Amino acid sequence: MGMGFAVRWATNHEIIIGSRKLAKAEESASQVRQATDCGKVWGTDNAEAIKAGDIVVLSVPFEHLVSVTSDLKNSYTHQVVVSPVVPMGYDGKYFEFAPPIEGSAARQAMAFLPEGMKIVSAFHTVSAAALKDLRKELKGDVLICGDDKESKDVVISLAKEIKSLKQVDAGPLIISGQIESLTPMLLNVARRNKLKEAGIKIIEER
Ligand SMILES: NC(=O)c1ccc[n+]([C@@H]2O[C@H](COP(=O)([O-])OP(=O)(O)OC[C@H]3O[C@@H](n4cnc5c(N)ncnc54)[C@H](OP(=O)(O)O)[C@@H]3O)[C@@H](O)[C@H]2O)c1
């Protein structure tokens, strides 16, 4: 997902790629520069990436959310934090939503971060493969929720930059679990019906 966000947003923004390994971050940054022809893309360790950013996208598996939130708590000051994180399991047959005690990954991130951080939950139903492929216009919707209007508007405008993804305001952060739970459903349906890079669209039957 991280590479997808980077290539989609590099045209209009400075992109800082964080990693546990500096060399990996620098290599990913170089790949994004090549793919986009944009110069302001660089890589560093996670702590520095967070400190240097205005918007932090927590693009790590749910099991490792702690390592980019509470373990790096001191790196956070003013940033808008975006969570595309989906807590889910696989029982050998089906993907299942497996939320933490807080009800969602986004609410757990909020609990791990310094008080007052603005969290926006989004992009859970966007395929990473489709996001990364700049030739693709995305046909789905992105459901976005959060408690702070200004931060939510920032993420809505970032989502608008991804051609032709449609943004849907899904409400406050408390409903993030509902959005996160769509991903295992989508993966089960995609697998059963042999759909590639499945997404979600909210329609109006009128
Ligand atoms: N894949 C999708 O289609 C998709 C769609 C919607 C939402 N999501 C959500 O987006 C998030 C990222 O998904 P992804 O598929 O991009 O994940 P991923 O490729 O499995 O992992 C992303 C990055 O997480 C870091 N990471 C791995 N283990 C870690 C650890 N122990 N501690 C700290 N960082 C670790 C790694 O970065 P470094 O090695 O560079 O540190 C890795 O490159 C997930 O929460 C997922 O649920 C995914």
The ligand as an SDF file (V2000), in Angstrom:
LIG
                    3D

 48 52  0  0  0  0  0  0  0  0999 V2000
   -2.5800   -4.9880    0.5150 N   0  0  0  0  0  0  0  0  0  0  0  0
   -3.7540   -4.4420    0.2850 C   0  0  0  0  0  0  0  0  0  0  0  0
   -4.3600   -4.5930   -0.8180 O   0  0  0  0  0  0  0  0  0  0  0  0
   -4.4020   -3.5630    1.3450 C   0  0  0  0  0  0  0  0  0  0  0  0
   -5.5840   -2.8810    1.0130 C   0  0  0  0  0  0  0  0  0  0  0  0
   -6.1580   -2.0410    1.9730 C   0  0  0  0  0  0  0  0  0  0  0  0
   -5.5650   -1.9040    3.2320 C   0  0  0  0  0  0  0  0  0  0  0  0
   -4.4160   -2.5910    3.5180 N   0  0  0  0  0  0  0  0  0  0  0  0
   -3.8240   -2.3950    4.8530 C   0  0  0  0  0  0  0  0  0  0  0  0
   -2.6910   -1.5420    4.6660 O   0  0  0  0  0  0  0  0  0  0  0  0
   -1.6360   -1.9200    5.5600 C   0  0  0  0  0  0  0  0  0  0  0  0
   -0.3910   -2.2190    4.7450 C   0  0  0  0  0  0  0  0  0  0  0  0
   -0.6780   -3.3190    3.9110 O   0  0  0  0  0  0  0  0  0  0  0  0
    0.4570   -3.9410    2.9670 P   0  0  0  0  0  0  0  0  0  0  0  0
   -0.1770   -5.0200    2.1790 O   0  0  0  0  0  0  0  0  0  0  0  0
    1.1650   -2.8410    2.2540 O   0  0  0  0  0  0  0  0  0  0  0  0
    1.4290   -4.5680    4.0690 O   0  0  0  0  0  0  0  0  0  0  0  0
    2.8360   -5.3030    3.8900 P   0  0  0  0  0  0  0  0  0  0  0  0
    3.3160   -5.1350    2.4940 O   0  0  0  0  0  0  0  0  0  0  0  0
    2.6960   -6.6950    4.4260 O   0  0  0  0  0  0  0  0  0  0  0  0
    3.7700   -4.4960    4.9150 O   0  0  0  0  0  0  0  0  0  0  0  0
    4.0020   -3.1250    4.7620 C   0  0  0  0  0  0  0  0  0  0  0  0
    5.2550   -2.7540    5.5010 C   0  0  0  0  0  0  0  0  0  0  0  0
    5.1030   -2.9710    6.9040 O   0  0  0  0  0  0  0  0  0  0  0  0
    6.4040   -2.9960    7.4620 C   0  0  0  0  0  0  0  0  0  0  0  0
    6.5050   -4.0390    8.4700 N   0  0  0  0  0  0  0  0  0  0  0  0
    6.4380   -5.3810    8.2870 C   0  0  0  0  0  0  0  0  0  0  0  0
    6.6760   -6.0220    9.4560 N   0  0  0  0  0  0  0  0  0  0  0  0
    6.9010   -5.0610   10.3810 C   0  0  0  0  0  0  0  0  0  0  0  0
    7.2350   -5.0900   11.7600 C   0  0  0  0  0  0  0  0  0  0  0  0
    7.4200   -6.2380   12.4320 N   0  0  0  0  0  0  0  0  0  0  0  0
    7.4000   -3.9050   12.4040 N   0  0  0  0  0  0  0  0  0  0  0  0
    7.2750   -2.7430   11.7320 C   0  0  0  0  0  0  0  0  0  0  0  0
    6.9700   -2.6450   10.4160 N   0  0  0  0  0  0  0  0  0  0  0  0
    6.7960   -3.8030    9.7540 C   0  0  0  0  0  0  0  0  0  0  0  0
    7.3840   -3.3130    6.3290 C   0  0  0  0  0  0  0  0  0  0  0  0
    8.1610   -2.1370    6.1000 O   0  0  0  0  0  0  0  0  0  0  0  0
    9.7570   -2.1050    6.3640 P   0  0  0  0  0  0  0  0  0  0  0  0
   10.2740   -3.4980    6.1530 O   0  0  0  0  0  0  0  0  0  0  0  0
   10.1990   -1.1660    5.3100 O   0  0  0  0  0  0  0  0  0  0  0  0
    9.9090   -1.5940    7.7500 O   0  0  0  0  0  0  0  0  0  0  0  0
    6.4670   -3.5820    5.1580 C   0  0  0  0  0  0  0  0  0  0  0  0
    7.0080   -3.1980    3.9280 O   0  0  0  0  0  0  0  0  0  0  0  0
   -2.1390   -3.1560    6.3310 C   0  0  0  0  0  0  0  0  0  0  0  0
   -2.5580   -2.7670    7.6020 O   0  0  0  0  0  0  0  0  0  0  0  0
   -3.3150   -3.6730    5.5010 C   0  0  0  0  0  0  0  0  0  0  0  0
   -4.2980   -4.2640    6.3210 O   0  0  0  0  0  0  0  0  0  0  0  0
   -3.8220   -3.3990    2.6020 C   0  0  0  0  0  0  0  0  0  0  0  0
  1  2  1  0
  2  3  2  0
  2  4  1  0
  4  5  1  0
  4 48  2  0
  5  6  2  0
  6  7  1  0
  7  8  2  0
  8  9  1  0
  8 48  1  0
  9 10  1  0
  9 46  1  0
 10 11  1  0
 11 12  1  0
 11 44  1  0
 12 13  1  0
 13 14  1  0
 14 15  2  0
 14 16  1  0
 14 17  1  0
 17 18  1  0
 18 19  2  0
 18 20  1  0
 18 21  1  0
 21 22  1  0
 22 23  1  0
 23 24  1  0
 23 42  1  0
 24 25  1  0
 25 26  1  0
 25 36  1  0
 26 27  1  0
 26 35  1  0
 27 28  2  0
 28 29  1  0
 29 30  1  0
 29 35  2  0
 30 31  1  0
 30 32  2  0
 32 33  1  0
 33 34  2  0
 34 35  1  0
 36 37  1  0
 36 42  1  0
 37 38  1  0
 38 39  2  0
 38 40  1  0
 38 41  1  0
 42 43  1  0
 44 45  1  0
 44 46  1  0
 46 47  1  0
M  CHG  2   8   1  16  -1
M  END
$$$$
